[in-house]
Amino acid sequence: MLNLLMRPGESLEIGDNVTLKIARSSDNRIQLVVDAPRDIAIRRQKSEKTAAAKADA
C-alpha cells in the first residue's frame, strides 16, 4: 500500500494511461478526478464504517 499526502492541483500517474488528480479538499473530504480509458473499470468502494453508520440511520 502506498500512502501519499497531496495538495489540490497535484496528480498521480498510474501506468501510462491513468491519472488521478486532487481537484479540491475541505475538512475530511476530497474531490478526485480520474482520467482513464473507458475500458478500465473504476468502482467506488466505501469503508465499512461509512456503510455501518448509514445502515444505523
Backbone torsions as a table, in degrees:
resi	resn	phi	psi	omega
1	MET	NA	141.9	178.4
2	LEU	-115.0	127.4	-179.5
3	ASN	-116.4	118.5	-176.8
4	LEU	-122.3	144.8	169.6
5	LEU	-101.3	124.1	-177.0
6	MET	-132.0	155.1	178.5
7	ARG	-109.3	157.5	175.7
8	PRO	-53.1	137.5	-178.7
9	GLY	96.1	-19.7	178.3
10	GLU	-82.0	154.3	-178.8
11	SER	-136.8	164.6	-179.0
12	LEU	-132.7	128.5	177.8
13	GLU	-99.0	135.7	176.6
14	ILE	-119.1	112.9	-175.4
15	GLY	66.6	-152.9	-177.5
16	ASP	-94.9	-11.6	-170.1
17	ASN	-136.9	14.2	177.4
18	VAL	-126.7	128.6	177.9
19	THR	-128.2	132.7	174.0
20	LEU	-110.9	130.8	-179.3
21	LYS	-128.0	134.2	174.9
22	ILE	-81.9	110.4	-177.8
23	ALA	-80.3	-46.3	177.7
24	ARG	-163.2	163.5	178.6
25	SER	-143.6	151.2	175.4
26	SER	-159.7	138.2	-177.2
27	ASP	49.7	-118.1	-178.6
28	ASN	-110.6	28.0	-178.6
29	ARG	-127.0	151.8	173.5
30	ILE	-133.2	155.6	170.3
31	GLN	-106.7	120.1	-175.6
32	LEU	-111.4	129.0	177.6
33	VAL	-104.8	126.8	-180.0
34	VAL	-112.2	123.0	176.1
35	ASP	-113.4	110.2	-176.9
36	ALA	-150.3	155.9	176.3
37	PRO	-61.7	153.2	-177.8
38	ARG	-63.4	-23.6	-177.6
39	ASP	-81.1	-0.8	176.5
40	ILE	-98.5	121.3	-179.7
41	ALA	-75.5	132.4	177.4
42	ILE	-124.0	118.7	-178.7
43	ARG	-123.7	138.0	177.2
44	ARG	-86.3	130.3	178.8
45	GLN	-116.7	122.2	-179.6
46	LYS	-91.7	152.2	179.7
47	SER	-72.4	158.2	179.4
48	GLU	-63.9	-35.1	178.6
49	LYS	-60.3	-46.6	-178.3
50	THR	-63.6	-44.8	-179.4
51	ALA	-64.2	-41.5	-179.9
52	ALA	-66.2	-41.4	-179.9
53	ALA	-63.5	-40.4	178.7
54	LYS	-70.2	-32.7	179.6
55	ALA	-68.4	-33.4	-179.4
56	ASP	-77.1	-20.1	-175.8
57	ALA	-75.1	NA	NA
